[in-house]
C-alpha cells in the first residue's frame, strides 16, 4: 500500500513500481490528519494492520509534524470502533 496526499503523484506509482521490479502496488490518497481519508483507508485494509511505515522526503514544513505523527499512529494501532464510525 502506498499513499500520497496528491492524486497526481499516485499516477506515477504503478510506473515506478514496474520500473523498480516491485510488481503490483496499490495507491490511495491520504492527507495527513484527514479523518475521512483515514477511515476509508482503514476500512479498505480490514483487519490488516501495516507492519511497516516507510517515508521518504515526506516533511517540508515543520507545522505538518503533528498531523504526520497522528496519521502514522492511527494506522499503526487498533483504535476503538467508535472512532471510525
FENGISUL-V929987 format. One record per pair of residues at least 4 apart in sequence whose ideal C-beta (glycine too) atoms are under 7 Angstrom apart, sorted by the first residue. I is the first residue (numbers start at 0). GAP is how many residues later the second one is. If there is no record, write none. Layout:
# FENGISUL-V929987
I,GAP ; I,GAP
This chain:
# FENGISUL-V929987
0,25 ; 0,27 ; 1,11 ; 1,23 ; 1,25 ; 2,24 ; 2,25 ; 2,27 ; 3,5 ; 3,6 ; 3,25 ; 4,24 ; 4,25 ; 4,26 ; 4,27 ; 6,22 ; 9,17 ; 9,19 ; 11,4 ; 12,4 ; 12,12 ; 12,14 ; 13,4 ; 13,11 ; 14,4 ; 15,4 ; 16,5 ; 16,6 ; 16,8 ; 27,13 ; 28,8 ; 29,7 ; 29,11 ; 30,6 ; 31,32 ; 31,35 ; 31,36 ; 31,39 ; 32,34 ; 32,37 ; 32,38 ; 33,4 ; 34,4 ; 35,4 ; 36,4 ; 37,4 ; 37,33 ; 37,36 ; 38,4 ; 38,45 ; 39,4 ; 40,4 ; 41,42 ; 49,25 ; 49,26 ; 52,19 ; 52,22 ; 52,23 ; 57,10 ; 58,5 ; 58,6 ; 58,9 ; 63,4 ; 64,4 ; 65,4 ; 66,4 ; 67,4 ; 68,4 ; 69,4 ; 70,4 ; 71,4 ; 72,4 ; 73,5 ; 78,4 ; 78,5 ; 80,4
